[in-house]
Amino acid sequence: MSATVGIGARTIGDGAPCFVVAEAGSNHNGSLEQAIRLIDVAASAGADAVKFQVFRAERLYPRSAGQTDYLKIAKSIYQIIHEMETPYEWLPELAGRCEERGIFFLASAFDEESVDRLDPFVAAHKVASYEMTHLPLVRHVAAKGKPVIVSTGTATLEEVAETVAAFRGTGNPDLVLMQCTGAYPAPLESLGIRAIATLKTCFDVPAGLSDHSRDPLVGPIAAVAAGADALEKHFTLGNELPGPDHRFALEPGELRAMVENVRAAEAALGSPEKAVHAVEQELRAFARRSIFATRHIEPGEELNNENLAVLRVGKLEPGLEPAFLPQVLGRRAARRIEAERAIRAGDYA
């Protein structure tokens, strides 16, 4: 069992339901109304938290950083990021809407000032994959004393270890690590879901999956089956909306289906205890086998394969289980045994 982390009244860790984070990111497209709609969609889908991103272009890239190849947008990365910024003045309203809808408000903050502005409004912080090696930022976030979820996209295990050491050096024990692949969308074969167990084992923390694949179900369900304690998935109001993150994000109906299937997968996984389930009891009694007399057997008659058989009980009274057959064969009937009656202790000598 790895350690557990509490966010509000929710526990993240082994034995607790998977903590599902609906990643709105910057898919608000600069519209507060759209951001509110994203919160409503996440809440209606049954997610535990909705997460935005809080950054400032001037704290992420130099103005001369150029264009990014993977986005294929004819703008500099600085301009793209600037257009995606979440205004600080939105934070109280976004947090208030989340409280109204009964969903946690989270955000990834990408610089120290953004962390400070965000902190009064969240129960936990998130560190994005590309910031996890920014150890001064990691320490600043950890020093807030709240639980922190850290994504590990593009990182080696050694780099994760450095981040964990820096985090724990602040005295904050409440860390959740997320396996993540830094590609948008990420191919299913790149998700590395088995690494969730590696993160748990190596660092004794809850761990989960930040899934950048476009598929709404394969990654999340596989992650839950592999023991994920948390799950993060991007979503949008529509894949056709302008902006870099909409095309690989789930649409509202897909997000709802994802949460429903995650919960169904958790129910199917059940308990690690091997036991008889309540729904099995009827057929356990009806279809289990006993040793039966296939015809009338008189006292003193030898019990053998001619007058005995191992049969399913149905609605009849059960008797000795099949495991007793070797010790019954060759014995003598102690009393008259009716045809199609199960053999019981005391029927033979």
C-alpha positions as a LaTeX table, in Angstrom:
\begin{tabular}{lrrr}
\hline
Residue & $x$ (\AA) & $y$ (\AA) & $z$ (\AA) \\
\hline
Met1 & 0.00 & 0.00 & 0.00 \\
Ser2 & 1.36 & 3.40 & $-0.96$ \\
Ala3 & 0.72 & 6.51 & 1.11 \\
Thr4 & $-2.57$ & 8.36 & 0.84 \\
Val5 & $-3.20$ & 12.06 & 0.32 \\
Gly6 & $-6.32$ & 13.97 & 1.34 \\
Ile7 & $-7.84$ & 16.75 & $-0.76$ \\
Gly8 & $-10.73$ & 18.21 & 1.16 \\
Ala9 & $-12.89$ & 15.28 & 2.23 \\
Arg10 & $-11.52$ & 13.06 & $-0.58$ \\
Thr11 & $-8.75$ & 10.54 & $-0.11$ \\
Ile12 & $-6.38$ & 9.77 & $-2.97$ \\
Gly13 & $-4.61$ & 6.44 & $-2.71$ \\
Asp14 & $-5.05$ & 2.68 & $-2.62$ \\
Gly15 & $-8.53$ & 1.66 & $-1.53$ \\
Ala16 & $-10.14$ & 5.00 & $-2.47$ \\
Pro17 & $-12.04$ & 5.75 & $-5.69$ \\
Cys18 & $-9.91$ & 7.15 & $-8.50$ \\
Phe19 & $-9.75$ & 10.95 & $-8.23$ \\
Val20 & $-10.93$ & 12.19 & $-11.65$ \\
Val21 & $-9.69$ & 15.58 & $-12.79$ \\
Ala22 & $-11.36$ & 17.13 & $-15.83$ \\
Glu23 & $-8.63$ & 19.28 & $-17.41$ \\
Ala24 & $-10.16$ & 22.46 & $-18.85$ \\
Gly25 & $-6.71$ & 23.98 & $-19.24$ \\
Ser26 & $-7.06$ & 27.14 & $-21.27$ \\
Asn27 & $-9.96$ & 25.91 & $-23.35$ \\
His28 & $-11.98$ & 28.91 & $-22.16$ \\
Asn29 & $-10.55$ & 30.83 & $-25.17$ \\
Gly30 & $-10.44$ & 34.02 & $-23.14$ \\
Ser31 & $-14.14$ & 33.92 & $-22.27$ \\
Leu32 & $-15.23$ & 33.79 & $-18.63$ \\
Glu33 & $-18.64$ & 32.56 & $-19.77$ \\
Gln34 & $-16.98$ & 29.67 & $-21.58$ \\
Ala35 & $-14.88$ & 28.89 & $-18.49$ \\
Ile36 & $-18.05$ & 28.70 & $-16.39$ \\
Arg37 & $-19.62$ & 26.36 & $-18.95$ \\
Leu38 & $-16.56$ & 24.12 & $-18.72$ \\
Ile39 & $-17.03$ & 23.90 & $-14.95$ \\
Asp40 & $-20.68$ & 22.96 & $-15.43$ \\
Val41 & $-19.78$ & 20.27 & $-17.96$ \\
Ala42 & $-17.16$ & 18.77 & $-15.64$ \\
Ala43 & $-19.55$ & 18.75 & $-12.70$ \\
Ser44 & $-22.36$ & 17.22 & $-14.75$ \\
Ala45 & $-20.00$ & 14.52 & $-16.00$ \\
Gly46 & $-19.26$ & 13.46 & $-12.42$ \\
Ala47 & $-15.61$ & 14.53 & $-12.27$ \\
Asp48 & $-14.11$ & 15.14 & $-8.83$ \\
Ala49 & $-12.24$ & 18.27 & $-9.91$ \\
Val50 & $-11.98$ & 20.68 & $-12.81$ \\
Lys51 & $-8.55$ & 22.12 & $-13.53$ \\
Phe52 & $-7.50$ & 25.26 & $-15.36$ \\
Gln53 & $-4.05$ & 26.67 & $-16.16$ \\
Val54 & $-2.74$ & 29.94 & $-14.78$ \\
Phe55 & 0.32 & 31.38 & $-16.50$ \\
Arg56 & 1.75 & 34.52 & $-18.04$ \\
Ala57 & 3.49 & 34.37 & $-21.41$ \\
Glu58 & 6.34 & 36.57 & $-20.16$ \\
Arg59 & 7.11 & 33.98 & $-17.46$ \\
Leu60 & 7.05 & 31.03 & $-19.87$ \\
Tyr61 & 8.90 & 31.98 & $-23.06$ \\
Pro62 & 11.16 & 34.72 & $-24.40$ \\
Arg63 & 9.37 & 36.77 & $-27.04$ \\
Ser64 & 11.92 & 35.47 & $-29.57$ \\
Ala65 & 11.26 & 31.76 & $-28.83$ \\
Gly66 & 9.78 & 31.27 & $-32.30$ \\
Gln67 & 7.02 & 28.99 & $-33.53$ \\
Thr68 & 6.27 & 25.47 & $-32.34$ \\
Asp69 & 6.25 & 22.79 & $-35.02$ \\
Tyr70 & 3.64 & 20.44 & $-33.52$ \\
Leu71 & 0.87 & 23.07 & $-33.31$ \\
Lys72 & 1.23 & 24.15 & $-36.95$ \\
Ile73 & $-0.10$ & 27.61 & $-36.04$ \\
Ala74 & 1.42 & 30.59 & $-37.84$ \\
Lys75 & 2.06 & 32.52 & $-34.63$ \\
Ser76 & 4.95 & 32.64 & $-32.23$ \\
Ile77 & 4.62 & 30.46 & $-29.15$ \\
Tyr78 & 4.78 & 33.64 & $-27.06$ \\
Gln79 & 1.73 & 35.06 & $-28.84$ \\
Ile80 & $-0.19$ & 31.78 & $-28.57$ \\
Ile81 & 0.49 & 31.52 & $-24.84$ \\
His82 & $-0.41$ & 35.18 & $-24.30$ \\
Glu83 & $-3.80$ & 34.62 & $-25.94$ \\
Met84 & $-4.45$ & 31.59 & $-23.69$ \\
Glu85 & $-3.82$ & 33.33 & $-20.35$ \\
Thr86 & $-6.40$ & 32.94 & $-17.58$ \\
Pro87 & $-6.96$ & 36.35 & $-15.94$ \\
Tyr88 & $-6.24$ & 36.44 & $-12.22$ \\
Glu89 & $-9.47$ & 38.32 & $-11.63$ \\
Trp90 & $-11.44$ & 35.26 & $-12.78$ \\
Leu91 & $-10.13$ & 33.08 & $-9.96$ \\
Pro92 & $-12.72$ & 33.99 & $-7.28$ \\
Glu93 & $-15.59$ & 33.49 & $-9.70$ \\
Leu94 & $-14.27$ & 30.18 & $-11.03$ \\
Ala95 & $-13.72$ & 28.91 & $-7.49$ \\
Gly96 & $-17.18$ & 30.08 & $-6.45$ \\
Arg97 & $-18.83$ & 28.31 & $-9.37$ \\
Cys98 & $-16.99$ & 25.10 & $-8.49$ \\
Glu99 & $-18.20$ & 25.35 & $-4.91$ \\
Glu100 & $-21.78$ & 25.82 & $-6.14$ \\
Arg101 & $-21.49$ & 22.73 & $-8.34$ \\
Gly102 & $-19.80$ & 20.56 & $-5.70$ \\
Ile103 & $-16.55$ & 20.06 & $-7.60$ \\
Phe104 & $-12.98$ & 20.88 & $-6.61$ \\
Phe105 & $-11.37$ & 23.87 & $-8.31$ \\
Leu106 & $-7.76$ & 23.21 & $-9.29$ \\
Ala107 & $-5.25$ & 24.89 & $-11.55$ \\
Ser108 & $-1.70$ & 24.44 & $-12.75$ \\
Ala109 & 0.27 & 27.59 & $-11.96$ \\
Phe110 & 3.43 & 28.10 & $-14.01$ \\
Asp111 & 5.25 & 30.79 & $-12.03$ \\
Glu112 & 5.55 & 31.89 & $-8.42$ \\
Glu113 & 3.25 & 34.90 & $-8.69$ \\
Ser114 & 0.54 & 32.76 & $-10.27$ \\
Val115 & 0.93 & 30.23 & $-7.45$ \\
Asp116 & 0.49 & 33.02 & $-4.91$ \\
Arg117 & $-2.58$ & 34.43 & $-6.67$ \\
Leu118 & $-4.13$ & 30.98 & $-6.98$ \\
Asp119 & $-3.39$ & 29.63 & $-3.50$ \\
Pro120 & $-6.35$ & 31.18 & $-1.61$ \\
Phe121 & $-8.81$ & 29.47 & $-3.96$ \\
Val122 & $-7.62$ & 25.86 & $-4.15$ \\
Ala123 & $-7.41$ & 22.88 & $-1.80$ \\
Ala124 & $-4.47$ & 21.46 & $-3.77$ \\
His125 & $-1.97$ & 22.57 & $-6.39$ \\
Lys126 & $-0.88$ & 21.05 & $-9.67$ \\
Val127 & 2.58 & 21.18 & $-11.25$ \\
Ala128 & 2.62 & 20.56 & $-14.99$ \\
Ser129 & 5.05 & 18.18 & $-16.67$ \\
Tyr130 & 7.32 & 20.83 & $-18.15$ \\
Glu131 & 7.58 & 22.59 & $-14.80$ \\
Met132 & 8.53 & 19.56 & $-12.69$ \\
Thr133 & 12.25 & 20.18 & $-13.30$ \\
His134 & 11.79 & 23.84 & $-12.30$ \\
Leu135 & 12.78 & 22.94 & $-8.75$ \\
Pro136 & 12.53 & 26.48 & $-7.34$ \\
Leu137 & 8.89 & 26.52 & $-8.51$ \\
Val138 & 8.28 & 23.03 & $-7.11$ \\
Arg139 & 9.62 & 24.14 & $-3.73$ \\
His140 & 7.50 & 27.29 & $-3.84$ \\
Val141 & 4.35 & 25.26 & $-4.52$ \\
Ala142 & 5.21 & 22.66 & $-1.88$ \\
Ala143 & 5.83 & 25.37 & 0.71 \\
Lys144 & 2.16 & 26.35 & 0.53 \\
Gly145 & 1.58 & 23.23 & 2.64 \\
Lys146 & $-1.22$ & 21.87 & 0.49 \\
Pro147 & $-1.38$ & 18.58 & $-1.45$ \\
Val148 & 0.36 & 18.80 & $-4.81$ \\
Ile149 & $-0.20$ & 16.73 & $-7.96$ \\
Val150 & 2.86 & 16.59 & $-10.22$ \\
Ser151 & 2.77 & 15.35 & $-13.82$ \\
Thr152 & 5.91 & 13.64 & $-15.10$ \\
Gly153 & 5.67 & 13.89 & $-18.90$ \\
Thr154 & 9.02 & 13.83 & $-20.78$ \\
Ala155 & 10.86 & 13.01 & $-17.52$ \\
Thr156 & 13.21 & 10.18 & $-16.62$ \\
Leu157 & 12.86 & 8.30 & $-13.34$ \\
Glu158 & 16.01 & 10.04 & $-12.13$ \\
Glu159 & 14.46 & 13.45 & $-12.84$ \\
Val160 & 11.30 & 12.42 & $-11.00$ \\
Ala161 & 13.47 & 11.40 & $-8.05$ \\
Glu162 & 15.08 & 14.85 & $-8.00$ \\
Thr163 & 11.67 & 16.52 & $-8.02$ \\
Val164 & 10.39 & 14.27 & $-5.23$ \\
Ala165 & 13.49 & 15.02 & $-3.14$ \\
Ala166 & 13.07 & 18.78 & $-3.65$ \\
Phe167 & 9.40 & 18.56 & $-2.75$ \\
Arg168 & 9.96 & 16.51 & 0.39 \\
Gly169 & 12.78 & 18.80 & 1.42 \\
Thr170 & 10.14 & 21.42 & 2.21 \\
Gly171 & 8.53 & 19.13 & 4.78 \\
Asn172 & 5.35 & 18.70 & 2.73 \\
Pro173 & 4.46 & 14.96 & 2.55 \\
Asp174 & 1.34 & 15.26 & 0.39 \\
Leu175 & 2.49 & 14.41 & $-3.12$ \\
Val176 & 0.68 & 12.65 & $-5.98$ \\
Leu177 & 2.64 & 11.71 & $-9.12$ \\
Met178 & 1.07 & 11.32 & $-12.55$ \\
Gln179 & 2.44 & 9.20 & $-15.36$ \\
Cys180 & 2.15 & 11.35 & $-18.47$ \\
Thr181 & 3.27 & 11.38 & $-22.09$ \\
Gly182 & 4.17 & 14.79 & $-23.47$ \\
Ala183 & 2.51 & 14.51 & $-26.87$ \\
Tyr184 & $-0.75$ & 16.07 & $-28.05$ \\
Pro185 & $-2.47$ & 13.79 & $-28.81$ \\
Ala186 & $-0.43$ & 10.95 & $-27.34$ \\
Pro187 & $-0.61$ & 7.62 & $-29.19$ \\
Leu188 & $-2.16$ & 4.89 & $-27.06$ \\
Glu189 & 1.00 & 2.80 & $-27.28$ \\
Ser190 & 2.96 & 5.67 & $-25.70$ \\
Leu191 & 0.91 & 6.00 & $-22.50$ \\
Gly192 & 3.18 & 3.80 & $-20.38$ \\
Ile193 & 0.44 & 2.92 & $-17.94$ \\
Arg194 & 2.53 & 0.27 & $-16.16$ \\
Ala195 & 4.81 & 3.11 & $-15.02$ \\
Ile196 & 2.08 & 4.09 & $-12.53$ \\
Ala197 & 3.07 & 1.10 & $-10.42$ \\
Thr198 & 6.74 & 2.09 & $-10.77$ \\
Leu199 & 6.02 & 5.57 & $-9.40$ \\
Lys200 & 4.10 & 4.10 & $-6.46$ \\
Thr201 & 6.80 & 1.58 & $-5.64$ \\
Cys202 & 9.78 & 3.88 & $-6.04$ \\
Phe203 & 8.42 & 6.87 & $-4.16$ \\
Asp204 & 5.69 & 5.50 & $-1.86$ \\
Val205 & 3.11 & 7.98 & $-3.15$ \\
Pro206 & $-0.30$ & 7.76 & $-4.76$ \\
Ala207 & 0.08 & 7.82 & $-8.54$ \\
Gly208 & $-2.15$ & 8.08 & $-11.57$ \\
Leu209 & $-2.36$ & 8.94 & $-15.25$ \\
Ser210 & $-2.52$ & 12.28 & $-17.01$ \\
Asp211 & $-3.85$ & 11.02 & $-20.33$ \\
His212 & $-3.23$ & 13.08 & $-23.46$ \\
Ser213 & $-4.59$ & 10.46 & $-25.85$ \\
Arg214 & $-7.72$ & 11.30 & $-27.81$ \\
Asp215 & $-9.44$ & 8.02 & $-26.96$ \\
Pro216 & $-11.97$ & 8.57 & $-24.15$ \\
Leu217 & $-11.85$ & 5.09 & $-22.61$ \\
Val218 & $-8.78$ & 2.94 & $-23.31$ \\
Gly219 & $-6.25$ & 4.89 & $-21.26$ \\
Pro220 & $-8.54$ & 5.71 & $-18.32$ \\
Ile221 & $-9.90$ & 2.18 & $-17.91$ \\
Ala222 & $-6.48$ & 0.59 & $-18.34$ \\
Ala223 & $-5.09$ & 3.01 & $-15.76$ \\
Val224 & $-7.79$ & 2.15 & $-13.24$ \\
Ala225 & $-7.14$ & $-1.55$ & $-13.82$ \\
Ala226 & $-3.42$ & $-0.88$ & $-13.23$ \\
Gly227 & $-4.14$ & 0.75 & $-9.88$ \\
Ala228 & $-4.29$ & 4.45 & $-10.76$ \\
Asp229 & $-5.26$ & 6.60 & $-7.80$ \\
Ala230 & $-5.93$ & 9.67 & $-9.95$ \\
Leu231 & $-6.81$ & 10.40 & $-13.55$ \\
Glu232 & $-6.57$ & 13.61 & $-15.55$ \\
Lys233 & $-8.06$ & 14.11 & $-19.00$ \\
His234 & $-8.43$ & 17.21 & $-21.17$ \\
Phe235 & $-11.92$ & 18.21 & $-22.25$ \\
Thr236 & $-13.54$ & 20.91 & $-24.33$ \\
Leu237 & $-16.94$ & 22.19 & $-25.33$ \\
Gly238 & $-16.17$ & 21.22 & $-28.95$ \\
Asn239 & $-13.22$ & 19.90 & $-30.95$ \\
Glu240 & $-13.84$ & 22.48 & $-33.67$ \\
Leu241 & $-13.15$ & 25.45 & $-31.39$ \\
Pro242 & $-10.01$ & 27.50 & $-32.15$ \\
Gly243 & $-6.98$ & 26.96 & $-29.97$ \\
Pro244 & $-4.21$ & 24.39 & $-29.59$ \\
Asp245 & $-5.77$ & 22.09 & $-26.98$ \\
His246 & $-9.30$ & 21.57 & $-28.29$ \\
Arg247 & $-8.50$ & 19.03 & $-31.00$ \\
Phe248 & $-7.26$ & 16.27 & $-28.68$ \\
Ala249 & $-9.67$ & 16.98 & $-25.80$ \\
Leu250 & $-12.85$ & 15.05 & $-25.02$ \\
Glu251 & $-16.21$ & 16.55 & $-25.84$ \\
Pro252 & $-18.85$ & 16.73 & $-23.05$ \\
Gly253 & $-20.58$ & 13.44 & $-23.85$ \\
Glu254 & $-17.25$ & 11.65 & $-24.03$ \\
Leu255 & $-16.16$ & 13.07 & $-20.68$ \\
Arg256 & $-19.37$ & 11.84 & $-19.08$ \\
Ala257 & $-18.90$ & 8.39 & $-20.65$ \\
Met258 & $-15.32$ & 8.30 & $-19.42$ \\
Val259 & $-16.30$ & 8.99 & $-15.81$ \\
Glu260 & $-19.13$ & 6.46 & $-15.96$ \\
Asn261 & $-16.82$ & 3.79 & $-17.36$ \\
Val262 & $-14.09$ & 4.55 & $-14.82$ \\
Arg263 & $-16.61$ & 4.03 & $-12.02$ \\
Ala264 & $-17.89$ & 0.86 & $-13.69$ \\
Ala265 & $-14.32$ & $-0.43$ & $-14.03$ \\
Glu266 & $-13.68$ & 0.26 & $-10.35$ \\
Ala267 & $-16.82$ & $-1.66$ & $-9.44$ \\
Ala268 & $-15.74$ & $-4.55$ & $-11.66$ \\
Leu269 & $-12.30$ & $-4.66$ & $-10.06$ \\
Gly270 & $-13.89$ & $-5.08$ & $-6.65$ \\
Ser271 & $-11.94$ & $-6.27$ & $-3.63$ \\
Pro272 & $-8.66$ & $-8.20$ & $-3.75$ \\
Glu273 & $-10.24$ & $-10.72$ & $-1.35$ \\
Lys274 & $-11.28$ & $-13.95$ & $-3.07$ \\
Ala275 & $-14.72$ & $-14.70$ & $-1.67$ \\
Val276 & $-18.20$ & $-15.76$ & $-2.71$ \\
His277 & $-20.11$ & $-12.76$ & $-3.99$ \\
Ala278 & $-23.69$ & $-12.26$ & $-2.91$ \\
Val279 & $-24.91$ & $-12.58$ & $-6.50$ \\
Glu280 & $-23.29$ & $-16.04$ & $-6.70$ \\
Gln281 & $-25.10$ & $-17.55$ & $-3.74$ \\
Glu282 & $-28.14$ & $-18.84$ & $-5.64$ \\
Leu283 & $-26.14$ & $-20.71$ & $-8.29$ \\
Arg284 & $-23.55$ & $-21.81$ & $-5.74$ \\
Ala285 & $-26.34$ & $-23.67$ & $-3.96$ \\
Phe286 & $-28.09$ & $-24.85$ & $-7.15$ \\
Ala287 & $-25.17$ & $-25.91$ & $-9.38$ \\
Arg288 & $-22.56$ & $-27.21$ & $-6.94$ \\
Arg289 & $-22.22$ & $-31.01$ & $-6.99$ \\
Ser290 & $-22.76$ & $-33.67$ & $-4.35$ \\
Ile291 & $-22.43$ & $-37.47$ & $-4.35$ \\
Phe292 & $-25.86$ & $-38.96$ & $-5.25$ \\
Ala293 & $-27.39$ & $-42.41$ & $-5.24$ \\
Thr294 & $-28.46$ & $-43.15$ & $-8.82$ \\
Arg295 & $-30.88$ & $-45.86$ & $-7.64$ \\
His296 & $-32.22$ & $-47.36$ & $-4.41$ \\
Ile297 & $-29.38$ & $-48.80$ & $-2.33$ \\
Glu298 & $-30.14$ & $-51.44$ & 0.29 \\
Pro299 & $-28.38$ & $-51.69$ & 3.68 \\
Gly300 & $-25.11$ & $-53.59$ & 3.40 \\
Glu301 & $-24.84$ & $-52.96$ & $-0.34$ \\
Glu302 & $-21.46$ & $-51.81$ & $-1.62$ \\
Leu303 & $-21.28$ & $-48.20$ & $-2.75$ \\
Asn304 & $-19.63$ & $-48.02$ & $-6.16$ \\
Asn305 & $-19.67$ & $-46.31$ & $-9.54$ \\
Glu306 & $-22.75$ & $-48.34$ & $-10.51$ \\
Asn307 & $-25.00$ & $-46.81$ & $-7.87$ \\
Leu308 & $-23.32$ & $-43.48$ & $-7.19$ \\
Ala309 & $-22.68$ & $-40.39$ & $-9.31$ \\
Val310 & $-21.45$ & $-36.87$ & $-8.73$ \\
Leu311 & $-24.34$ & $-34.61$ & $-9.77$ \\
Arg312 & $-25.45$ & $-31.01$ & $-9.42$ \\
Val313 & $-27.82$ & $-30.49$ & $-6.52$ \\
Gly314 & $-30.50$ & $-28.24$ & $-8.00$ \\
Lys315 & $-33.29$ & $-27.78$ & $-5.45$ \\
Leu316 & $-32.49$ & $-31.05$ & $-3.65$ \\
Glu317 & $-30.84$ & $-31.36$ & $-0.26$ \\
Pro318 & $-27.03$ & $-31.30$ & $-0.69$ \\
Gly319 & $-24.79$ & $-33.99$ & 0.73 \\
Leu320 & $-21.14$ & $-34.92$ & 0.64 \\
Glu321 & $-19.00$ & $-32.93$ & $-1.75$ \\
Pro322 & $-17.19$ & $-34.68$ & $-4.63$ \\
Ala323 & $-13.91$ & $-34.62$ & $-2.69$ \\
Phe324 & $-15.33$ & $-37.37$ & $-0.44$ \\
Leu325 & $-15.97$ & $-39.80$ & $-3.32$ \\
Pro326 & $-12.73$ & $-41.79$ & $-2.91$ \\
Gln327 & $-13.47$ & $-42.53$ & 0.74 \\
Val328 & $-17.10$ & $-43.49$ & 0.01 \\
Leu329 & $-16.41$ & $-45.92$ & $-2.85$ \\
Gly330 & $-16.13$ & $-49.50$ & $-1.62$ \\
Arg331 & $-17.92$ & $-48.82$ & 1.68 \\
Arg332 & $-21.19$ & $-50.51$ & 2.66 \\
Ala333 & $-24.53$ & $-48.75$ & 3.01 \\
Ala334 & $-25.47$ & $-48.40$ & 6.68 \\
Arg335 & $-29.15$ & $-47.91$ & 5.83 \\
Arg336 & $-31.49$ & $-47.79$ & 2.86 \\
Ile337 & $-30.66$ & $-44.89$ & 0.58 \\
Glu338 & $-33.37$ & $-43.61$ & $-1.72$ \\
Ala339 & $-32.69$ & $-43.07$ & $-5.42$ \\
Glu340 & $-31.54$ & $-39.53$ & $-6.30$ \\
Arg341 & $-30.77$ & $-38.65$ & $-2.70$ \\
Ala342 & $-27.44$ & $-37.10$ & $-1.82$ \\
Ile343 & $-25.10$ & $-39.26$ & 0.24 \\
Arg344 & $-24.46$ & $-37.99$ & 3.76 \\
Ala345 & $-22.17$ & $-38.94$ & 6.59 \\
Gly346 & $-23.80$ & $-41.85$ & 8.39 \\
Asp347 & $-25.15$ & $-43.40$ & 5.19 \\
Tyr348 & $-22.21$ & $-45.79$ & 5.03 \\
Ala349 & $-19.97$ & $-47.77$ & 7.33 \\
\hline
\end{tabular}
